[in-house]
Amino acid sequence: MNPLAKELNDLIAQHNPHVVEMLSDLGKNIFFPKGILTQSAEAKDKAHKYNATIGIATENGGPMYLKC
């Protein structure tokens, strides 16, 4: 398990252990890498033409795509 996921699980367990019990193995292992939210916020502020930080490239508020 990634140390960041472990840290999040421990934090959740500290505040509400029942929530951790309800998580699947996948739910316990997923996490946002440090900096991803900061990068997204910075891109939202500074990337006026293109923003590809959310897993898809966007343009003018919608997904970019190739016209067929």
N, CA and C atoms as a LAMMPS dump frame, in Angstrom:
ITEM: TIMESTEP
0
ITEM: NUMBER OF ATOMS
204
ITEM: BOX BOUNDS ff ff ff
-5.0000000000000000e+02 5.0000000000000000e+02
-5.0000000000000000e+02 5.0000000000000000e+02
-5.0000000000000000e+02 5.0000000000000000e+02
ITEM: ATOMS id mol type element x y z
1 1 1 N 0.851 -1.179 0
2 1 2 C 0 0 0
3 1 3 C 0.893 1.237 0
4 2 1 N 0.513 2.198 -0.803
5 2 2 C 1.262 3.442 -0.867
6 2 3 C 1.202 4.148 0.492
7 3 1 N 2.301 4.733 0.933
8 3 2 C 2.312 5.428 2.226
9 3 3 C 1.27 6.545 2.322
10 4 1 N 0.968 7.216 1.219
11 4 2 C -0.056 8.266 1.259
12 4 3 C -1.441 7.672 1.507
13 5 1 N -1.729 6.529 0.89
14 5 2 C -3.007 5.858 1.122
15 5 3 C -3.099 5.396 2.571
16 6 1 N -2.014 4.839 3.09
17 6 2 C -1.985 4.395 4.493
18 6 3 C -2.237 5.567 5.431
19 7 1 N -1.593 6.689 5.143
20 7 2 C -1.772 7.888 5.972
21 7 3 C -3.233 8.348 5.961
22 8 1 N -3.859 8.327 4.794
23 8 2 C -5.267 8.723 4.7
24 8 3 C -6.171 7.751 5.447
25 9 1 N -5.921 6.454 5.288
26 9 2 C -6.723 5.459 6.001
27 9 3 C -6.596 5.623 7.508
28 10 1 N -5.39 5.886 7.983
29 10 2 C -5.169 6.088 9.418
30 10 3 C -5.923 7.319 9.914
31 11 1 N -5.911 8.371 9.117
32 11 2 C -6.613 9.602 9.492
33 11 3 C -8.124 9.373 9.539
34 12 1 N -8.638 8.671 8.535
35 12 2 C -10.071 8.355 8.525
36 12 3 C -10.419 7.476 9.722
37 13 1 N -9.599 6.466 9.991
38 13 2 C -9.85 5.553 11.114
39 13 3 C -9.834 6.287 12.448
40 14 1 N -8.983 7.281 12.549
41 14 2 C -8.892 8.063 13.786
42 14 3 C -10.197 8.816 14.042
43 15 1 N -10.823 9.309 12.992
44 15 2 C -12.039 10.11 13.15
45 15 3 C -13.32 9.278 13.067
46 16 1 N -13.305 8.208 12.26
47 16 2 C -14.482 7.356 12.153
48 16 3 C -14.086 5.984 11.611
49 17 1 N -13.744 5.056 12.489
50 17 2 C -13.285 3.732 12.057
51 17 3 C -14.316 2.965 11.228
52 18 1 N -15.6 3.266 11.405
53 18 2 C -16.636 2.564 10.646
54 18 3 C -16.531 2.86 9.149
55 19 1 N -16.094 4.055 8.803
56 19 2 C -15.936 4.408 7.388
57 19 3 C -14.853 3.541 6.752
58 20 1 N -13.743 3.353 7.442
59 20 2 C -12.658 2.516 6.91
60 20 3 C -13.146 1.081 6.719
61 21 1 N -13.954 0.585 7.645
62 21 2 C -14.491 -0.773 7.531
63 21 3 C -15.372 -0.926 6.293
64 22 1 N -16.034 0.149 5.875
65 22 2 C -16.923 0.086 4.713
66 22 3 C -16.178 0.182 3.388
67 23 1 N -14.926 0.629 3.401
68 23 2 C -14.171 0.777 2.161
69 23 3 C -13.741 -0.578 1.603
70 24 1 N -13.813 -0.713 0.295
71 24 2 C -13.288 -1.913 -0.366
72 24 3 C -11.767 -1.84 -0.359
73 25 1 N -11.124 -2.915 -0.792
74 25 2 C -9.658 -2.882 -0.901
75 25 3 C -9.222 -1.774 -1.851
76 26 1 N -9.94 -1.624 -2.961
77 26 2 C -9.612 -0.548 -3.899
78 26 3 C -9.772 0.811 -3.225
79 27 1 N -10.872 0.988 -2.499
80 27 2 C -11.118 2.251 -1.806
81 27 3 C -10.038 2.595 -0.797
82 28 1 N -9.459 1.578 -0.183
83 28 2 C -8.388 1.81 0.788
84 28 3 C -7.057 2.113 0.113
85 29 1 N -6.93 1.756 -1.149
86 29 2 C -5.652 1.919 -1.84
87 29 3 C -5.584 3.126 -2.764
88 30 1 N -6.696 3.813 -3.006
89 30 2 C -6.643 4.961 -3.912
90 30 3 C -6.397 6.244 -3.122
91 31 1 N -5.78 7.203 -3.796
92 31 2 C -5.441 8.468 -3.155
93 31 3 C -5.081 9.477 -4.234
94 32 1 N -5.121 10.747 -3.892
95 32 2 C -4.611 11.8 -4.764
96 32 3 C -3.144 11.987 -4.436
97 33 1 N -2.258 11.91 -5.424
98 33 2 C -0.846 12.197 -5.148
99 33 3 C -0.701 13.619 -4.613
100 34 1 N 0.261 13.815 -3.735
101 34 2 C 0.478 15.159 -3.199
102 34 3 C 0.766 16.11 -4.342
103 35 1 N 0.142 17.257 -4.299
104 35 2 C 0.38 18.274 -5.309
105 35 3 C -0.641 18.292 -6.422
106 36 1 N -1.429 17.228 -6.592
107 36 2 C -2.354 17.179 -7.723
108 36 3 C -3.432 18.253 -7.607
109 37 1 N -3.943 18.482 -6.408
110 37 2 C -4.959 19.516 -6.244
111 37 3 C -4.362 20.9 -6.42
112 38 1 N -3.138 21.082 -5.938
113 38 2 C -2.445 22.356 -6.125
114 38 3 C -2.197 22.605 -7.598
115 39 1 N -1.77 21.575 -8.316
116 39 2 C -1.526 21.72 -9.753
117 39 3 C -2.815 22.058 -10.488
118 40 1 N -3.908 21.428 -10.119
119 40 2 C -5.186 21.704 -10.77
120 40 3 C -5.641 23.131 -10.508
121 41 1 N -5.484 23.594 -9.265
122 41 2 C -5.87 24.964 -8.933
123 41 3 C -5.011 25.973 -9.684
124 42 1 N -3.717 25.699 -9.759
125 42 2 C -2.812 26.594 -10.479
126 42 3 C -3.159 26.617 -11.966
127 43 1 N -3.451 25.471 -12.538
128 43 2 C -3.806 25.412 -13.957
129 43 3 C -5.115 26.147 -14.218
130 44 1 N -6.07 26.017 -13.302
131 44 2 C -7.352 26.71 -13.47
132 44 3 C -7.141 28.213 -13.495
133 45 1 N -6.199 28.679 -12.69
134 45 2 C -5.91 30.108 -12.609
135 45 3 C -5.072 30.598 -13.786
136 46 1 N -4.118 29.78 -14.239
137 46 2 C -3.134 30.256 -15.214
138 46 3 C -3.296 29.687 -16.621
139 47 1 N -3.956 28.551 -16.763
140 47 2 C -4.068 27.92 -18.082
141 47 3 C -5.381 28.341 -18.731
142 48 1 N -5.342 29.413 -19.466
143 48 2 C -6.574 29.949 -20.048
144 48 3 C -6.933 29.293 -21.373
145 49 1 N -5.945 28.744 -22.069
146 49 2 C -6.223 28.135 -23.37
147 49 3 C -6.442 26.628 -23.256
148 50 1 N -5.544 25.926 -22.575
149 50 2 C -5.641 24.471 -22.425
150 50 3 C -5.404 24.09 -20.971
151 51 1 N -6.122 23.081 -20.508
152 51 2 C -5.925 22.535 -19.173
153 51 3 C -6.084 21.027 -19.278
154 52 1 N -4.991 20.295 -19.112
155 52 2 C -5.031 18.832 -19.214
156 52 3 C -4.691 18.17 -17.886
157 53 1 N -4.922 18.851 -16.77
158 53 2 C -4.527 18.315 -15.468
159 53 3 C -5.55 17.36 -14.875
160 54 1 N -6.763 17.265 -15.42
161 54 2 C -7.799 16.424 -14.817
162 54 3 C -7.91 15.058 -15.474
163 55 1 N -6.944 14.702 -16.295
164 55 2 C -6.975 13.41 -16.954
165 55 3 C -7.491 13.488 -18.371
166 56 1 N -8.122 14.609 -18.71
167 56 2 C -8.526 14.853 -20.09
168 56 3 C -8.114 16.267 -20.443
169 57 1 N -7.868 16.505 -21.695
170 57 2 C -7.534 17.857 -22.139
171 57 3 C -8.834 18.612 -22.382
172 58 1 N -8.915 19.837 -21.867
173 58 2 C -10.108 20.65 -22.063
174 58 3 C -9.766 21.915 -22.824
175 59 1 N -10.769 22.432 -23.505
176 59 2 C -10.623 23.666 -24.268
177 59 3 C -11.979 24.361 -24.244
178 60 1 N -11.997 25.629 -23.875
179 60 2 C -13.242 26.402 -23.802
180 60 3 C -14.293 25.727 -22.917
181 61 1 N -13.858 25.15 -21.816
182 61 2 C -14.77 24.554 -20.854
183 61 3 C -15.283 23.167 -21.198
184 62 1 N -14.841 22.589 -22.308
185 62 2 C -15.291 21.25 -22.695
186 62 3 C -14.116 20.381 -23.081
187 63 1 N -14.362 19.082 -23.263
188 63 2 C -13.261 18.184 -23.627
189 63 3 C -12.757 18.459 -25.04
190 64 1 N -11.448 18.331 -25.223
191 64 2 C -10.871 18.46 -26.559
192 64 3 C -11.066 17.134 -27.291
193 65 1 N -11.299 17.2 -28.565
194 65 2 C -11.459 15.987 -29.366
195 65 3 C -11.064 16.276 -30.804
196 66 1 N -10.81 15.209 -31.528
197 66 2 C -10.474 15.324 -32.941
198 66 3 C -11.749 15.189 -33.756
199 67 1 N -11.952 16.104 -34.676
200 67 2 C -13.12 16.016 -35.551
201 67 3 C -12.871 14.94 -36.595
202 68 1 N -13.818 14.049 -36.758
203 68 2 C -13.667 12.942 -37.718
204 68 3 C -14.295 13.291 -39.047
